[in-house]
């Protein structure tokens, strides 16, 4: 008889049933809460994003470019303007005749058929750009043809009426109208405005629905800029720079003209330049070279133009006066090191006025020794040396100064005449302006104001004061001394009948290894018109690496600065201070083969300005050549190497 196996009886207590029910309720509650949270996130947290995505799937859009604001000079002359052009797009899913469409557009727009046909057939891309910036008449032809899937959108094209003029200052745009350099980049947000859109509803595969709603989001035009630039003076400057390029074949020539009382930029030019309507985009290295604003972005050792700061500081501290006499044997020995004057034979006894006229290094070394490191550095800071000017151009260099704690006496001596220190050209010009305008350092600017299309001025620029340095009395003395610097042979002879003051500079260049590069110089000239009660038209002109054999600022830079001043005087119809000034012409003597001593005796008798190059004792060459007739106020270069 088989045994009967009994299964255990399952018993459920009230407590266990409650536990199971509670677990089920908790799971249901958790799922409900998770669904609620998810719905809350979708409907509240990300609803706007999802709506945007939904609209993006429901509609197709064509961009409507905002009109970029125009740029004008101080007189209202248009420097940059935008006009309407058109872009062509293809929506491949809507094209019903791919071959006909591709053939027509390739011929009309001068495009490669095969490349265009591949876009027309590519239904996996909702929209393809065919060509940018086509003219209106071509756009109208396409529209009248009525090809399905072909769309035309308005665009904005930039035009620069003056072409090459002011190219590094204005800058250029990318292909999609974004400022890439210069004013176009610095004020891009002000100029660009806000783009609009033209929206049409489409089905799930991207085909436009018939009788669908169309949406038009209007573009907001950019604001217009007025610059402080005077394009007529800019044109004068650029023509003179091109002449300097032709005469001396330098690496580059640059010039900046400021209003010395406000620091507004009147002209800023660099040659060689490029046509803003034909930007060389295919050569990036050349493009970067041509578009770089070296007046602001690069630094150089200024040479003798820097003596202006040493002189002004010493006068302000009452450490010298106009009648003081200095002796120059051709050198000073400082900390056991022999530092030469540019005229190695020496200038002998000379007054402070003659020291400035002769640009005597020894005199300025003496002044620096009297000032000392702390005072000289304090004054240089007050002139704005060693810090950015704040100009509205990107990438400004602040210059290079030796840390005051590390400056030796021999360094101080060199700084006094513009060595062992580096500045950018705008910084140098603006700092000298503070010395001659009564002692007020201002922030230079290119923007005058910006305004809307109705002529309402939105913003007026303010000429910010950056600091004070010398007194008005010292400023007047500096005006006089710099005027006398150009008047060795008589009053008002630089530009006949006009008071023009200035200072030349010549500085050797340094290579990447920090060593002096033989035969490479930056020749410069700073000057300003001093006809009235206040100085006008402060000009700095620099010639970088002249390869004509001459390199002194008095020979390479000064004559071109004179031409610029003459052009400004004629354009502004500035009246002469005196009509009786006559500068005689003289015939250059033949000095080649003579000793330096003999030559200098001859030139001193003739009252001719001269510069000596080299340390030899016999004249090897001269410029201008013998028997050439020149104005007595011109400068003769004699070479003993």
C-alpha positions in Angstrom: 0.0 0.0 0.0 1.5 3.2 -1.1 2.3 6.0 1.4 0.3 9.1 0.9 2.5 12.3 0.8 0.7 15.3 2.2 1.6 18.8 1.0 2.1 21.4 3.7 -0.9 23.7 4.2 -0.1 27.4 3.3 -1.4 29.8 5.9 -1.6 33.5 5.4 -1.7 35.8 8.4 -3.4 39.1 8.4 0.0 40.8 8.9 1.6 39.2 5.8 -1.4 40.2 3.6 -1.0 43.8 4.8 2.6 43.9 4.0 2.1 42.6 0.5 -0.7 45.1 -0.1 1.5 47.9 1.2 4.3 46.9 -1.1 2.0 46.9 -4.1 0.7 50.3 -3.1 4.2 51.7 -2.7 5.2 50.5 -6.2 2.1 52.0 -7.7 2.7 55.2 -5.9 6.3 55.3 -7.0 5.3 54.7 -10.7 2.7 57.4 -10.4 5.1 59.9 -8.9 7.7 59.2 -11.5 5.1 59.7 -14.3 4.0 62.9 -12.6 7.5 64.2 -12.3 8.2 63.3 -15.9 5.1 65.0 -17.1 5.9 68.1 -15.0 9.4 68.2 -16.6 8.0 67.9 -20.1 5.1 70.3 -19.6 6.8 72.9 -17.5 10.6 72.4 -17.3 11.3 71.7 -21.0 8.1 72.8 -22.7 9.7 75.8 -24.3 12.6 73.7 -25.7 10.2 71.1 -27.0 8.0 73.7 -28.6 11.0 75.1 -30.4 11.9 71.6 -31.6 8.4 71.0 -32.7 8.2 74.3 -34.6 11.6 73.5 -36.1 10.1 70.2 -37.5 6.9 71.8 -38.7 8.5 74.8 -40.5 11.3 75.6 -42.9 13.0 79.0 -42.6 14.9 81.3 -44.8 17.2 83.9 -43.1 16.6 87.6 -43.5 19.8 89.4 -42.8 19.8 92.6 -40.9 21.2 95.6 -42.7 24.7 96.3 -41.2 25.1 99.9 -40.1 27.1 102.3 -42.3 30.4 103.9 -41.2 31.1 107.6 -42.0 33.9 110.0 -41.4 33.6 113.2 -39.3 32.3 115.1 -42.4 29.6 112.5 -43.3 31.5 110.8 -46.1 30.5 107.1 -46.3 33.4 104.8 -45.5 31.4 101.5 -45.4 27.9 100.8 -46.6 25.7 97.7 -47.0 23.3 97.0 -49.9 20.8 94.2 -50.5 22.0 91.1 -52.4 20.4 87.7 -52.7 21.2 84.1 -51.8 20.0 81.0 -53.6 18.9 77.8 -51.7 17.6 74.3 -52.8 15.2 72.1 -51.0 15.8 68.8 -52.9 12.6 67.1 -51.7 10.5 69.7 -53.5 12.5 69.6 -56.8 10.5 67.9 -59.6 13.0 68.4 -62.5 16.5 67.9 -61.0 18.3 67.9 -64.4 16.5 70.9 -65.7 17.0 72.8 -62.4 20.7 72.0 -62.1 21.4 72.8 -65.7 19.6 76.2 -65.5 21.2 77.3 -62.3 24.7 76.1 -63.2 24.6 78.2 -66.4 23.1 81.3 -64.9 25.3 81.3 -61.7 28.4 79.9 -63.4 28.6 76.9 -61.1 29.9 73.4 -61.7 27.0 71.2 -63.0 28.0 68.0 -61.2 28.4 69.6 -57.8 25.2 71.4 -58.1 23.3 68.3 -59.4 24.5 66.4 -56.3 22.9 69.0 -54.1 19.7 69.0 -56.1 19.4 65.2 -55.8 20.4 64.9 -52.1 16.9 64.5 -50.5 18.5 63.6 -47.1 19.4 67.3 -46.6 16.5 69.6 -46.0 18.1 72.7 -47.5 21.3 73.4 -49.3 23.0 76.8 -50.0 23.7 77.2 -53.7 25.3 80.7 -54.0 25.7 83.8 -51.8 25.4 87.5 -52.8 23.9 87.3 -56.3 22.8 90.6 -57.9 19.1 91.6 -58.0 18.7 91.1 -61.7 19.9 87.5 -61.6 17.6 86.8 -58.6 14.6 88.1 -60.5 15.4 85.8 -63.4 15.4 82.8 -61.1 12.2 83.9 -59.4 10.4 84.4 -62.8 11.5 80.9 -63.9 9.5 79.5 -61.0 11.5 76.3 -60.5 10.1 74.2 -57.7 12.4 73.7 -54.7 14.4 76.8 -55.5 14.3 79.6 -53.0 15.8 83.1 -52.9 16.6 84.9 -49.6 17.7 88.5 -49.1 21.3 89.1 -47.9 23.5 92.1 -47.2 26.7 92.8 -49.0 29.4 95.2 -47.6 31.0 97.9 -49.8 33.8 100.3 -49.1 33.7 103.3 -51.4 37.4 104.3 -50.8 38.8 100.8 -51.5 42.3 100.7 -50.0 42.0 103.8 -47.9 41.8 103.2 -44.1 41.9 99.4 -44.7 43.6 98.4 -41.4 41.4 100.7 -39.4 38.0 99.8 -40.9 38.9 96.1 -41.1 36.9 93.5 -43.0 34.1 91.0 -42.6 33.8 87.2 -42.8 31.7 85.7 -45.7 28.7 85.6 -43.3 29.1 89.4 -42.4 30.8 89.1 -39.0 33.5 91.7 -38.2 36.9 90.1 -38.4 39.3 93.0 -37.7 39.4 96.8 -37.1 36.3 98.9 -36.4 34.1 96.2 -38.1 35.2 93.8 -35.4 35.4 96.1 -32.4 31.9 97.5 -32.9 30.5 94.4 -34.5 27.5 94.2 -32.0 26.6 97.8 -32.7 26.8 97.5 -36.4 25.3 94.0 -37.0 21.7 94.4 -35.8 19.5 91.3 -35.4 18.6 88.9 -38.2 15.0 88.0 -39.1 13.4 84.9 -40.6 10.8 83.9 -43.2 9.1 80.7 -42.0 6.8 78.3 -44.0 5.0 75.2 -42.7 6.1 71.8 -44.1 5.0 68.2 -43.8 6.9 65.3 -42.2 9.4 65.0 -45.1 10.0 68.7 -45.3 7.8 69.6 -48.3 6.1 73.0 -48.0 2.3 72.7 -47.4 0.0 74.4 -49.8 -2.1 77.2 -48.3 0.0 77.0 -45.1 0.6 79.8 -42.7 3.7 81.9 -43.4 5.5 83.8 -40.7 7.7 86.8 -41.1 10.2 87.9 -38.3 11.5 91.3 -39.3 15.2 92.0 -39.1 16.4 94.9 -37.0 19.0 97.0 -38.7 22.4 97.8 -37.1 23.3 101.2 -35.9 25.6 103.6 -37.9 29.0 104.9 -36.7 30.6 108.3 -37.1 34.4 108.2 -36.8 36.8 111.0 -35.9 38.6 110.3 -39.2 38.8 113.0 -41.8 39.0 111.0 -45.1 40.5 114.0 -47.0 43.5 114.1 -44.5 43.6 110.3 -44.6 43.9 110.5 -48.4 46.7 113.0 -48.1 48.6 110.8 -45.7 48.2 107.6 -47.7 49.4 109.2 -51.0 52.6 110.5 -49.2 53.2 107.0 -47.7 53.0 105.4 -51.1 55.6 107.9 -52.3 57.9 107.0 -49.4 57.4 103.3 -50.3 58.4 104.1 -53.9 61.5 106.2 -52.8 63.0 104.0 -50.1 61.4 100.5 -50.5 61.0 100.0 -46.8 59.3 97.1 -45.1 56.4 99.4 -44.3 55.6 103.1 -43.7 53.0 104.2 -41.2 51.5 107.5 -39.9 49.0 108.6 -37.4 47.5 112.1 -37.1 45.8 113.1 -33.7 44.1 116.2 -32.5 46.6 116.9 -29.7 43.9 118.6 -27.5 41.3 115.8 -27.6 43.4 112.8 -28.8 40.8 112.1 -31.5 42.3 110.1 -34.4 42.2 112.2 -37.6 44.1 109.8 -39.8 45.8 106.4 -39.4 47.5 104.8 -42.3 49.9 101.9 -43.0 51.4 101.1 -46.4 51.3 98.6 -48.0 47.6 97.9 -47.5 44.9 96.1 -49.4 41.5 96.7 -51.1 38.7 96.2 -48.7 36.4 95.2 -51.6 38.8 92.5 -52.7 40.1 90.9 -49.5 42.9 88.3 -50.2 41.2 85.5 -48.3 43.1 82.7 -50.2 46.4 83.6 -48.5 45.8 83.7 -44.8 49.4 84.5 -43.8 49.4 87.5 -46.2 46.0 88.6 -45.1 47.0 88.6 -41.4 50.1 90.6 -42.4 48.2 93.2 -44.4 45.3 93.6 -42.0 47.4 94.0 -38.8 47.3 97.5 -37.4 51.0 97.8 -36.5 50.5 101.4 -35.2 48.6 99.9 -32.3 49.6 96.2 -32.2 53.4 96.4 -32.5 56.1 98.1 -30.4 59.4 99.7 -31.4 62.4 101.4 -29.8 61.6 105.1 -30.5 65.0 106.7 -30.4 65.3 110.5 -30.3 61.6 111.3 -30.3 61.6 109.9 -26.8 63.9 112.7 -25.7 60.8 114.9 -25.5 59.8 113.1 -22.2 63.2 113.5 -20.6 63.3 117.2 -21.4 59.8 117.9 -20.2 60.4 116.1 -17.0 63.6 118.0 -16.3 61.9 121.3 -17.0 59.0 120.4 -14.8 61.4 119.6 -11.9 63.4 122.9 -12.5 66.5 120.8 -13.2 67.4 122.8 -16.3 66.4 125.9 -18.2 66.5 127.2 -21.8 69.7 129.2 -21.3 71.7 126.4 -19.6 74.9 125.3 -21.4 76.0 121.7 -21.9 79.2 120.3 -23.2 79.3 117.3 -25.5 82.7 115.6 -26.3 80.8 112.9 -28.2 80.2 110.5 -25.3 79.5 110.0 -21.6 81.1 107.4 -19.4 78.4 106.0 -17.1 79.1 103.1 -14.7 82.4 102.5 -16.5 80.6 102.2 -19.9 81.2 104.6 -22.8 77.9 105.7 -24.3 78.3 107.6 -27.5 76.4 110.6 -28.9 75.2 110.0 -32.4 77.8 112.6 -33.4 80.9 110.8 -32.2 83.1 113.9 -32.7 80.9 115.8 -30.2 78.8 119.0 -30.3 81.0 121.0 -28.0 79.4 123.8 -25.9 75.7 124.3 -26.6 72.7 125.8 -25.0 69.6 123.7 -24.2 67.9 125.0 -27.3 70.9 123.9 -29.4 70.9 120.5 -27.6 67.4 120.0 -28.8 68.3 121.2 -32.3 71.3 118.9 -32.4 69.5 116.0 -30.7 72.5 115.6 -28.5 72.5 112.3 -26.6 74.9 113.6 -23.9 72.6 116.5 -22.9 69.7 114.1 -22.3 71.8 111.6 -20.4 72.8 114.5 -18.1 69.1 115.4 -17.6 68.2 111.7 -16.8 71.0 111.5 -14.2 69.7 114.6 -12.5 66.1 113.2 -12.5 67.1 109.8 -11.2 65.3 106.5 -11.6 62.3 107.2 -9.4 61.4 110.6 -10.8 61.9 109.7 -14.4 59.8 106.5 -14.1 57.1 108.5 -12.3 56.9 111.0 -15.1 56.9 108.3 -17.8 54.0 106.7 -16.0 52.2 110.1 -16.0 52.8 110.4 -19.8 51.1 107.0 -20.3 54.3 105.1 -21.1 54.1 101.4 -20.2 50.3 101.0 -20.4 47.6 100.8 -23.0 46.1 104.1 -24.3 42.6 102.6 -24.4 42.1 103.1 -28.1 39.0 101.4 -29.6 41.0 98.9 -31.6 41.6 95.3 -30.5 45.0 93.9 -29.6 46.8 97.1 -28.4 50.3 96.5 -27.0 51.2 98.4 -23.8 54.9 98.7 -24.6 58.0 97.4 -22.8 59.7 98.9 -19.9 62.5 97.5 -17.7 61.2 96.9 -14.2 62.2 99.9 -12.1 63.8 97.8 -9.5 66.1 96.3 -12.2 67.1 99.5 -13.9 70.8 100.3 -13.7 72.3 103.8 -14.1 73.5 102.9 -17.6 69.9 101.8 -18.5 68.6 105.1 -17.3 71.1 106.9 -19.5 69.9 105.0 -22.6 66.2 105.4 -21.7 66.8 109.2 -21.7 67.4 109.2 -25.5 64.9 106.4 -26.4 66.8 103.2 -26.1 66.1 100.2 -23.8 62.4 101.0 -23.9 59.7 100.2 -26.4 56.3 101.9 -27.3 53.6 101.5 -29.9 53.3 104.4 -32.4 49.9 105.6 -31.1 51.1 105.5 -27.5 54.2 107.6 -28.4 52.1 110.1 -30.3 49.4 110.4 -27.7 51.9 110.7 -24.9 53.8 113.6 -26.6 50.4 115.3 -27.2 49.9 115.4 -23.4 53.3 117.2 -23.1 52.3 119.9 -25.7 48.6 120.4 -24.9 49.1 121.8 -21.4 49.8 118.6 -19.6 46.6 116.5 -20.0 46.8 112.9 -21.0 43.6 111.7 -22.8 42.3 108.4 -24.1 42.5 108.4 -27.9 39.5 107.3 -29.8 38.2 106.6 -33.3 34.5 106.6 -32.6 32.7 110.0 -32.5 29.1 108.6 -32.0 26.6 106.0 -33.3 23.0 106.7 -34.4 20.0 104.9 -35.8 18.5 105.2 -39.3 16.4 108.2 -38.3 19.4 110.1 -37.3 18.9 109.8 -33.5 22.2 109.7 -31.7 22.3 106.7 -29.4 25.8 107.3 -28.0 28.2 110.2 -28.0 31.8 109.3 -27.2 33.6 111.2 -24.4 37.2 112.2 -24.6 38.3 110.7 -21.3 41.1 112.2 -19.3 43.7 109.6 -18.2 45.9 111.9 -16.1 47.8 115.1 -15.7 51.6 115.6 -16.0 53.3 118.9 -16.7 52.2 122.5 -16.2 51.0 124.8 -19.0 54.2 126.8 -18.6 56.4 123.8 -19.3 54.1 122.8 -22.1 54.6 126.2 -23.7 58.4 125.8 -23.3 58.2 122.4 -25.0 56.3 123.9 -27.9 59.0 126.5 -28.3 61.9 124.1 -28.1 60.3 121.7 -30.6 59.6 124.6 -32.9 63.2 125.7 -32.7 64.3 122.1 -33.4 63.0 122.6 -36.9 64.3 126.1 -37.3 68.1 125.9 -37.2 68.5 128.3 -40.1 65.7 130.7 -39.4 62.2 131.1 -38.2 59.3 129.1 -39.9 61.5 127.4 -42.5 60.2 123.8 -42.2 57.0 124.8 -44.0 57.6 128.3 -45.1 55.5 130.9 -43.3 54.0 128.4 -40.8 55.0 127.5 -37.3 55.6 123.7 -37.3 57.3 122.1 -34.3 58.8 118.6 -34.2 61.5 116.1 -33.5 63.2 113.3 -35.6 64.1 109.9 -34.3 66.3 107.0 -35.5 66.5 103.7 -33.8 68.2 100.4 -34.5 66.0 97.2 -34.6 66.4 94.1 -32.6 66.1 90.5 -33.8 64.2 87.7 -32.2 67.5 86.7 -30.3 67.5 90.2 -28.6 70.5 91.3 -30.6 70.8 94.5 -32.7 70.2 93.7 -36.4 72.8 95.3 -38.5 71.6 97.9 -41.0 68.0 97.8 -39.9 66.4 101.0 -38.5 63.1 102.6 -37.8 63.2 106.2 -38.9 60.6 108.5 -37.4 59.4 112.1 -37.2 56.9 113.6 -34.7 55.6 117.1 -35.4 52.6 119.4 -35.0 51.3 122.7 -36.4 51.7 125.5 -33.9 50.2 128.4 -35.7 47.6 129.5 -33.2 47.1 129.5 -29.5 46.8 125.7 -29.3 48.7 123.0 -31.2 47.0 121.2 -34.1 47.5 118.1 -36.1 50.0 116.1 -34.2 51.7 113.7 -36.7 54.0 110.7 -36.2 55.5 109.1 -39.3 57.6 106.0 -39.2 59.6 104.3 -41.9 60.5 100.7 -41.1 63.8 99.4 -42.6 64.4 101.8 -45.5 66.5 100.0 -48.1 67.6 103.0 -50.1 70.9 103.5 -48.1 69.6 106.3 -45.9 68.1 105.7 -42.5 68.2 108.9 -40.4 64.8 110.2 -39.5 65.8 113.6 -40.7 66.4 112.2 -44.2 64.0 109.3 -44.5 60.9 110.4 -42.5 61.0 114.2 -42.1 60.6 115.2 -45.8 57.4 113.1 -46.1 56.0 114.6 -42.8 56.6 118.0 -44.4 54.5 117.0 -47.4 51.7 115.8 -45.2 51.7 119.2 -43.3 51.7 121.0 -46.6 48.7 119.0 -47.8 46.7 119.6 -44.5 47.5 123.3 -44.7 46.2 123.5 -48.3 43.1 121.4 -47.6 42.1 123.4 -44.4 43.1 126.7 -46.0 45.2 127.6 -43.0 46.7 131.1 -43.2 50.4 131.9 -43.0 51.8 133.5 -39.8 54.3 135.4 -42.0 54.5 136.0 -45.8 58.1 137.3 -45.7 59.9 134.0 -45.1 62.2 133.1 -48.0 64.4 130.0 -47.6 67.4 130.3 -49.9 68.5 127.5 -52.1 72.2 126.4 -51.9 74.3 124.1 -54.0 75.7 121.0 -52.2 79.5 121.0 -51.9 81.5 117.9 -53.0 82.6 116.5 -49.6 83.6 113.0 -50.7 87.3 112.3 -50.0 87.6 115.2 -47.5 88.3 114.6 -43.8 85.3 114.8 -41.5 86.8 117.9 -39.8 87.2 119.7 -43.2 83.6 118.8 -44.1 82.1 120.0 -40.9 83.9 123.4 -41.2 82.4 123.8 -44.7 78.9 122.9 -43.6 79.0 125.1 -40.5 79.9 128.1 -42.7 77.1 127.2 -45.0 74.7 126.9 -42.1 73.5 123.5 -43.4 71.8 120.8 -41.2 73.7 117.6 -41.4 73.8 114.1 -40.0 77.0 112.0 -39.7 76.9 108.2 -40.2 79.8 106.1 -39.2 82.9 106.6 -37.1 85.6 107.0 -39.8 87.6 110.2 -40.5 87.1 110.4 -44.3 83.9 111.2 -46.1 82.9 108.2 -48.3 79.6 109.3 -49.6 76.9 112.0 -49.2 73.2 112.5 -49.8 72.1 114.6 -51.6 74.9 114.2 -54.2 77.4 117.0 -54.9 76.2 120.1 -56.8 72.5 119.3 -56.1 70.5 122.4 -55.2 68.5 122.1 -52.0 66.7 124.4 -49.5 69.1 125.6 -46.9 66.8 124.1 -44.3 67.1 120.6 -45.7 69.4 118.0 -44.1 72.6 116.6 -45.6 73.7 113.0 -44.8 77.4 112.3 -44.8 78.8 108.8 -44.4 82.3 107.9 -43.1 81.9 104.1 -43.3 
